Amino acid sequence: MRQLAQLYTQAKAAAADEQWDTAGSLLDRLLTADPNYSPDAQSLAITVARQRTLLEYYNAGQRFYDQGQCAEALEQFQQVRASTPHSAPKGYRSTCSTVT
């Protein structure tokens, strides 16, 4: 049980530092060991998965934008905007505004 608590503490710290892959890996280990560990851990896992997806869209959009492929970049950034209309991190919003 102590090891699970340690995994959860590490996952929370990684998420607070926006280290989404690390947080996701730790939560996967935790919830594989005990799928019912806690509702908070399950909620954090959902949040981390969502942030990872947003980061994938954002990074893809940034790559397209850097290559001058604005239509493709816009499509990716719109995925970010649609997923987080009011709560997107500052960088996500400013890039969407630049392209749109």
C-alpha positions as CSV (number, residue, x, y, z in Angstrom):
1,M,0.0,0.0,0.0
2,R,2.9,2.4,0.8
3,Q,4.3,1.9,-2.7
4,L,1.0,2.8,-4.2
5,A,0.8,5.9,-2.1
6,Q,4.3,6.8,-3.3
7,L,3.3,6.3,-6.9
8,Y,0.3,8.6,-6.4
9,T,2.4,11.3,-4.8
10,Q,4.9,11.1,-7.6
11,A,2.2,11.3,-10.2
12,K,0.6,14.4,-8.6
13,A,4.0,16.1,-8.5
14,A,4.7,15.2,-12.1
15,A,1.2,16.6,-13.1
16,A,1.8,19.8,-11.2
17,D,5.0,20.2,-13.1
18,E,3.1,19.5,-16.4
19,Q,5.2,16.4,-17.0
20,W,2.3,14.6,-18.5
21,D,4.1,11.5,-19.8
22,T,5.7,10.8,-16.5
23,A,2.5,11.4,-14.6
24,G,0.6,9.1,-17.0
25,S,3.1,6.3,-16.7
26,L,3.0,6.5,-12.9
27,L,-0.8,6.5,-12.8
28,D,-0.9,3.6,-15.3
29,R,1.4,1.6,-12.9
30,L,-0.8,2.7,-9.9
31,L,-4.1,1.9,-11.4
32,T,-2.9,-1.4,-12.9
33,A,-1.8,-2.5,-9.5
34,D,-5.1,-1.3,-7.9
35,P,-7.8,-0.1,-10.3
36,N,-9.9,1.2,-7.3
37,Y,-7.0,3.0,-5.5
38,S,-8.9,6.2,-5.1
39,P,-11.4,8.4,-7.0
40,D,-8.8,11.2,-6.9
41,A,-6.2,9.0,-8.7
42,Q,-8.8,8.0,-11.3
43,S,-9.7,11.6,-11.8
44,L,-6.1,12.6,-12.1
45,A,-5.5,9.9,-14.7
46,I,-8.4,11.3,-16.8
47,T,-7.0,14.8,-16.5
48,V,-3.5,13.7,-17.5
49,A,-4.7,11.7,-20.5
50,R,-6.6,14.8,-21.6
51,Q,-3.6,17.0,-21.2
52,R,-1.4,14.5,-23.1
53,T,-3.9,14.6,-26.0
54,L,-4.0,18.4,-26.0
55,L,-0.2,18.5,-26.1
56,E,-0.2,16.1,-29.0
57,Y,-2.6,18.4,-31.0
58,Y,-0.6,21.5,-30.0
59,N,2.8,20.0,-30.9
60,A,1.4,18.8,-34.3
61,G,0.0,22.2,-34.9
62,Q,3.2,23.9,-34.0
63,R,5.2,21.6,-36.4
64,F,2.7,22.4,-39.2
65,Y,2.9,26.1,-38.5
66,D,6.7,26.0,-38.5
67,Q,6.6,24.3,-41.9
68,G,4.3,27.0,-43.3
69,Q,1.4,24.6,-43.5
70,C,-1.2,26.9,-42.0
71,A,-4.3,25.0,-42.9
72,E,-3.0,21.9,-41.2
73,A,-1.8,23.9,-38.2
74,L,-5.2,25.6,-37.9
75,E,-6.9,22.2,-37.8
76,Q,-4.7,21.0,-35.0
77,F,-5.0,24.2,-33.0
78,Q,-8.8,24.1,-33.4
79,Q,-8.8,20.7,-31.8
80,V,-7.1,22.3,-28.8
81,R,-9.5,25.2,-28.7
82,A,-12.6,23.0,-29.1
83,S,-11.4,20.9,-26.2
84,T,-10.5,23.8,-23.9
85,P,-12.5,26.9,-24.9
86,H,-11.9,28.7,-21.6
87,S,-9.2,26.8,-19.8
88,A,-6.5,26.3,-22.3
89,P,-3.0,27.2,-21.0
90,K,-1.8,30.6,-22.1
91,G,0.5,29.3,-24.8
92,Y,-2.3,27.3,-26.4
93,R,-4.6,30.3,-26.6
94,S,-2.0,32.6,-28.0
95,T,-0.9,30.2,-30.8
96,C,-4.5,29.6,-31.8
97,S,-5.1,33.4,-31.9
98,T,-2.0,33.8,-34.2
99,V,-3.2,31.2,-36.7
100,T,-6.9,32.1,-36.7
